[in-house]
Amino acid sequence: MSVVYLNGEYMPMEEAKISPMDRGFLFGDGIYEVIPSYDGRLVGAAPHLSRMRDGLAELDIELGLDDAAWNAIIQCLVEENGRGNLGIYLHVSRGADSQRYHAYPADISPTVFAFAFEIPPEAKPDPQAVKRYRVSTTQDLRWQRCNIKSTALLGNVMHYQYGHARGGDETVLYNKKGELTEAAACNVYVITDGVIATPPLDNQILPGITRFILLNILQDDGSLPVEERVVTLQELKSADEVWLTSSSKEIAPVVAVDGEPVGNGEVGPIWQAAQTLYSARKFEY
């Protein structure tokens, strides 16, 4: 039985109840994070919580939980749910009001919900064992504040379904200029002639925590050239390697784009080198 946290209490998942008047339910008016944990060892807890604070500030949601309180909740959920390979989902909505009204209501308490769910084991830098991803591409039709990790994910869900319906694992998005933004649930990288490139952060792109950790590790190591710059759809389709990153996937190699192989259609050597570096240092963040 899964143990969850809801508004200061721990309880079985089946007992957790949230008002249908909650603005998270009615408007998607909230923020969330997912932090991976492997046998109790968290990856990126500090930057995840920092991004959550930034998102809450963007939405003017005031919450009296500091990092110590969040970490206590996280650790309790890890222990209560058997450690292992877990994703810890943190969710804060503006709370429940007595009426449905678009403007932010005053004097309501935020809803705080958290739970643990099973995730795959840690990725290993083994080209034979890693999951190989196949993606579709389509124009990014989401809203213009994708840098906020909002719970209002309908646009992302629809884009993800676009790739899923075509037998793929993800959908890579591009803007009206033919420039890559991100994928439906991941950040995107192209590798050409040994150089790793990923789109720069702006309002079109979620500042992914795995992205942050990976770029820090690669820049500190210095053995693999990295560029944050505009990346075009044409570059994606002609790249030697393509990767996706997210908290649950780590660095995911893409072997096909729109049904065409990436490079030679195999997992590339730059991926193996990057995953080796990431695996060695990810618990430092």
C-alpha positions as a Python dict, from the first residue, in 0.01 Angstrom:
ca = {
    (1, 'M'): (0, 0, 0),
    (2, 'S'): (143, 339, -100),
    (3, 'V'): (180, 602, 173),
    (4, 'V'): (127, 962, 64),
    (5, 'Y'): (151, 1307, 222),
    (6, 'L'): (-142, 1549, 212),
    (7, 'N'): (-158, 1880, 396),
    (8, 'G'): (55, 1780, 693),
    (9, 'E'): (-54, 1418, 727),
    (10, 'Y'): (71, 1081, 603),
    (11, 'M'): (-192, 831, 495),
    (12, 'P'): (-262, 543, 255),
    (13, 'M'): (-313, 662, -102),
    (14, 'E'): (-673, 536, -91),
    (15, 'E'): (-757, 774, 194),
    (16, 'A'): (-622, 1092, 33),
    (17, 'K'): (-902, 1329, -66),
    (18, 'I'): (-885, 1672, -231),
    (19, 'S'): (-1176, 1911, -281),
    (20, 'P'): (-1324, 1930, -632),
    (21, 'M'): (-1309, 2308, -579),
    (22, 'D'): (-932, 2294, -557),
    (23, 'R'): (-783, 2530, -815),
    (24, 'G'): (-531, 2266, -911),
    (25, 'F'): (-824, 2053, -1025),
    (26, 'L'): (-1026, 2335, -1182),
    (27, 'F'): (-748, 2542, -1342),
    (28, 'G'): (-421, 2350, -1322),
    (29, 'D'): (-321, 2633, -1087),
    (30, 'G'): (-15, 2480, -927),
    (31, 'I'): (346, 2365, -945),
    (32, 'Y'): (504, 2020, -925),
    (33, 'E'): (842, 1846, -911),
    (34, 'V'): (963, 1486, -945),
    (35, 'I'): (1283, 1389, -763),
    (36, 'P'): (1445, 1048, -832),
    (37, 'S'): (1567, 838, -541),
    (38, 'Y'): (1776, 521, -563),
    (39, 'D'): (1787, 322, -238),
    (40, 'G'): (1734, 644, -47),
    (41, 'R'): (1993, 848, -240),
    (42, 'L'): (1834, 1153, -402),
    (43, 'V'): (1942, 1306, -732),
    (44, 'G'): (1916, 1684, -757),
    (45, 'A'): (1701, 1751, -450),
    (46, 'A'): (1843, 2100, -396),
    (47, 'P'): (1796, 2226, -754),
    (48, 'H'): (1452, 2064, -773),
    (49, 'L'): (1341, 2249, -460),
    (50, 'S'): (1496, 2570, -589),
    (51, 'R'): (1298, 2539, -912),
    (52, 'M'): (983, 2473, -710),
    (53, 'R'): (1039, 2794, -513),
    (54, 'D'): (1086, 2984, -839),
    (55, 'G'): (764, 2840, -981),
    (56, 'L'): (563, 2920, -669),
    (57, 'A'): (695, 3275, -679),
    (58, 'E'): (592, 3308, -1046),
    (59, 'L'): (238, 3207, -947),
    (60, 'D'): (231, 3418, -629),
    (61, 'I'): (163, 3112, -414),
    (62, 'E'): (295, 3160, -61),
    (63, 'L'): (389, 2838, 116),
    (64, 'G'): (540, 2802, 463),
    (65, 'L'): (762, 2503, 385),
    (66, 'D'): (1138, 2545, 372),
    (67, 'D'): (1388, 2299, 226),
    (68, 'A'): (1432, 2122, 560),
    (69, 'A'): (1057, 2057, 582),
    (70, 'W'): (1045, 1934, 220),
    (71, 'N'): (1341, 1706, 277),
    (72, 'A'): (1174, 1558, 585),
    (73, 'I'): (862, 1482, 378),
    (74, 'I'): (1071, 1330, 101),
    (75, 'Q'): (1272, 1109, 335),
    (76, 'C'): (959, 988, 512),
    (77, 'L'): (798, 892, 181),
    (78, 'V'): (1114, 711, 74),
    (79, 'E'): (1121, 507, 394),
    (80, 'E'): (747, 443, 410),
    (81, 'N'): (741, 322, 50),
    (82, 'G'): (1027, 74, 72),
    (83, 'R'): (1323, 278, -56),
    (84, 'G'): (1423, 107, -383),
    (85, 'N'): (1396, 302, -709),
    (86, 'L'): (1142, 575, -648),
    (87, 'G'): (1024, 899, -798),
    (88, 'I'): (905, 1146, -534),
    (89, 'Y'): (626, 1362, -672),
    (90, 'L'): (572, 1701, -501),
    (91, 'H'): (260, 1902, -585),
    (92, 'V'): (142, 2241, -461),
    (93, 'S'): (-179, 2400, -582),
    (94, 'R'): (-319, 2737, -478),
    (95, 'G'): (-583, 2556, -276),
    (96, 'A'): (-961, 2521, -262),
    (97, 'D'): (-1192, 2821, -290),
    (98, 'S'): (-1569, 2844, -236),
    (99, 'Q'): (-1630, 2952, -596),
    (100, 'R'): (-1480, 2908, -941),
    (101, 'Y'): (-1326, 3242, -1030),
    (102, 'H'): (-1030, 3310, -1256),
    (103, 'A'): (-853, 3572, -1042),
    (104, 'Y'): (-631, 3454, -758),
    (105, 'P'): (-843, 3433, -442),
    (106, 'A'): (-714, 3573, -114),
    (107, 'D'): (-692, 3391, 218),
    (108, 'I'): (-697, 3030, 103),
    (109, 'S'): (-439, 2772, 205),
    (110, 'P'): (-233, 2591, -58),
    (111, 'T'): (-288, 2219, -109),
    (112, 'V'): (34, 2022, -60),
    (113, 'F'): (41, 1664, -187),
    (114, 'A'): (332, 1424, -231),
    (115, 'F'): (367, 1056, -316),
    (116, 'A'): (625, 800, -425),
    (117, 'F'): (611, 581, -733),
    (118, 'E'): (840, 319, -880),
    (119, 'I'): (1089, 424, -1148),
    (120, 'P'): (1335, 215, -1353),
    (121, 'P'): (1671, 125, -1198),
    (122, 'E'): (1963, 363, -1239),
    (123, 'A'): (2081, 394, -1596),
    (124, 'K'): (2419, 236, -1667),
    (125, 'P'): (2662, 350, -1938),
    (126, 'D'): (2606, 28, -2133),
    (127, 'P'): (2497, 74, -2497),
    (128, 'Q'): (2363, -282, -2510),
    (129, 'A'): (2144, -249, -2202),
    (130, 'V'): (2008, 107, -2230),
    (131, 'K'): (1656, 170, -2360),
    (132, 'R'): (1667, 310, -2713),
    (133, 'Y'): (1418, 585, -2788),
    (134, 'R'): (1232, 658, -3108),
    (135, 'V'): (1074, 1000, -3148),
    (136, 'S'): (844, 1197, -3374),
    (137, 'T'): (868, 1570, -3443),
    (138, 'T'): (596, 1835, -3461),
    (139, 'Q'): (551, 2209, -3415),
    (140, 'D'): (533, 2327, -3055),
    (141, 'L'): (177, 2450, -2993),
    (142, 'R'): (196, 2498, -2615),
    (143, 'W'): (166, 2821, -2418),
    (144, 'Q'): (450, 3073, -2394),
    (145, 'R'): (547, 3014, -2029),
    (146, 'C'): (696, 2666, -2060),
    (147, 'N'): (976, 2766, -1819),
    (148, 'I'): (722, 2726, -1534),
    (149, 'K'): (674, 2364, -1421),
    (150, 'S'): (299, 2403, -1404),
    (151, 'T'): (57, 2121, -1332),
    (152, 'A'): (-143, 2242, -1637),
    (153, 'L'): (16, 1992, -1877),
    (154, 'L'): (-253, 1939, -2139),
    (155, 'G'): (-34, 2077, -2418),
    (156, 'N'): (252, 1847, -2319),
    (157, 'V'): (15, 1552, -2288),
    (158, 'M'): (-126, 1610, -2637),
    (159, 'H'): (220, 1639, -2789),
    (160, 'Y'): (335, 1324, -2608),
    (161, 'Q'): (28, 1140, -2737),
    (162, 'Y'): (118, 1250, -3091),
    (163, 'G'): (441, 1050, -3071),
    (164, 'H'): (285, 764, -2878),
    (165, 'A'): (12, 721, -3141),
    (166, 'R'): (286, 684, -3402),
    (167, 'G'): (454, 405, -3212),
    (168, 'G'): (726, 623, -3061),
    (169, 'D'): (854, 706, -2715),
    (170, 'E'): (850, 1089, -2724),
    (171, 'T'): (782, 1392, -2942),
    (172, 'V'): (1050, 1653, -3013),
    (173, 'L'): (908, 2003, -3063),
    (174, 'Y'): (1017, 2297, -3275),
    (175, 'N'): (892, 2655, -3302),
    (176, 'K'): (769, 2851, -3604),
    (177, 'K'): (1130, 2925, -3702),
    (178, 'G'): (1216, 2555, -3719),
    (179, 'E'): (1422, 2581, -3397),
    (180, 'L'): (1406, 2304, -3139),
    (181, 'T'): (1245, 2386, -2806),
    (182, 'E'): (1225, 2061, -2609),
    (183, 'A'): (1035, 1734, -2608),
    (184, 'A'): (693, 1677, -2451),
    (185, 'A'): (852, 1564, -2124),
    (186, 'C'): (1230, 1601, -2180),
    (187, 'N'): (1509, 1835, -2281),
    (188, 'V'): (1680, 1764, -2615),
    (189, 'Y'): (2043, 1747, -2738),
    (190, 'V'): (2207, 1692, -3076),
    (191, 'I'): (2564, 1570, -3118),
    (192, 'T'): (2752, 1642, -3440),
    (193, 'D'): (3125, 1586, -3494),
    (194, 'G'): (3170, 1522, -3122),
    (195, 'V'): (3009, 1851, -3009),
    (196, 'I'): (2704, 1839, -2779),
    (197, 'A'): (2447, 2114, -2844),
    (198, 'T'): (2123, 2191, -2661),
    (199, 'P'): (1881, 2487, -2696),
    (200, 'P'): (1940, 2777, -2453),
    (201, 'L'): (1694, 2839, -2173),
    (202, 'D'): (1410, 3082, -2237),
    (203, 'N'): (1032, 3092, -2196),
    (204, 'Q'): (991, 2807, -2448),
    (205, 'I'): (1187, 2556, -2243),
    (206, 'L'): (1160, 2404, -1896),
    (207, 'P'): (1494, 2439, -1712),
    (208, 'G'): (1533, 2066, -1658),
    (209, 'I'): (1723, 1955, -1347),
    (210, 'T'): (1890, 1664, -1527),
    (211, 'R'): (1988, 1917, -1796),
    (212, 'F'): (2137, 2142, -1527),
    (213, 'I'): (2330, 1860, -1362),
    (214, 'L'): (2452, 1712, -1690),
    (215, 'L'): (2577, 2044, -1828),
    (216, 'N'): (2755, 2121, -1500),
    (217, 'I'): (2926, 1782, -1500),
    (218, 'L'): (3028, 1805, -1866),
    (219, 'Q'): (3160, 2159, -1828),
    (220, 'D'): (3355, 2068, -1513),
    (221, 'D'): (3506, 1763, -1681),
    (222, 'G'): (3590, 1944, -2004),
    (223, 'S'): (3651, 1636, -2220),
    (224, 'L'): (3328, 1671, -2422),
    (225, 'P'): (3256, 2007, -2592),
    (226, 'V'): (2915, 2154, -2502),
    (227, 'E'): (2722, 2442, -2657),
    (228, 'E'): (2398, 2607, -2545),
    (229, 'R'): (2267, 2763, -2865),
    (230, 'V'): (1984, 2764, -3116),
    (231, 'V'): (1946, 2415, -3263),
    (232, 'T'): (1741, 2362, -3578),
    (233, 'L'): (1512, 2081, -3684),
    (234, 'Q'): (1748, 2013, -3975),
    (235, 'E'): (2036, 1966, -3731),
    (236, 'L'): (1827, 1718, -3536),
    (237, 'K'): (1765, 1513, -3848),
    (238, 'S'): (2128, 1511, -3957),
    (239, 'A'): (2291, 1463, -3616),
    (240, 'D'): (2532, 1181, -3530),
    (241, 'E'): (2357, 1130, -3195),
    (242, 'V'): (2042, 1264, -3031),
    (243, 'W'): (1963, 1251, -2658),
    (244, 'L'): (1674, 1328, -2427),
    (245, 'T'): (1712, 1402, -2057),
    (246, 'S'): (1467, 1393, -1768),
    (247, 'S'): (1478, 1300, -1402),
    (248, 'S'): (1346, 947, -1461),
    (249, 'K'): (1526, 881, -1793),
    (250, 'E'): (1865, 1040, -1712),
    (251, 'I'): (2036, 1057, -2056),
    (252, 'A'): (1822, 868, -2307),
    (253, 'P'): (1974, 787, -2648),
    (254, 'V'): (1748, 839, -2949),
    (255, 'V'): (1807, 600, -3239),
    (256, 'A'): (1529, 712, -3477),
    (257, 'V'): (1358, 1044, -3561),
    (258, 'D'): (1037, 1034, -3766),
    (259, 'G'): (1118, 676, -3864),
    (260, 'E'): (1469, 758, -3992),
    (261, 'P'): (1781, 634, -3811),
    (262, 'V'): (1997, 873, -3613),
    (263, 'G'): (2354, 829, -3737),
    (264, 'N'): (2403, 457, -3788),
    (265, 'G'): (2093, 375, -3585),
    (266, 'E'): (2295, 260, -3283),
    (267, 'V'): (2369, 410, -2943),
    (268, 'G'): (2668, 639, -2990),
    (269, 'P'): (3004, 665, -2813),
    (270, 'I'): (2947, 1023, -2694),
    (271, 'W'): (2634, 905, -2510),
    (272, 'Q'): (2837, 636, -2334),
    (273, 'A'): (3103, 886, -2229),
    (274, 'A'): (2844, 1136, -2103),
    (275, 'Q'): (2640, 874, -1916),
    (276, 'T'): (2959, 746, -1750),
    (277, 'L'): (3038, 1096, -1622),
    (278, 'Y'): (2677, 1157, -1514),
    (279, 'S'): (2650, 825, -1327),
    (280, 'A'): (2970, 898, -1135),
    (281, 'R'): (2864, 1242, -1007),
    (282, 'K'): (2484, 1276, -1011),
    (283, 'F'): (2446, 1222, -635),
    (284, 'E'): (2656, 1533, -566),
    (285, 'Y'): (2360, 1760, -653),
}
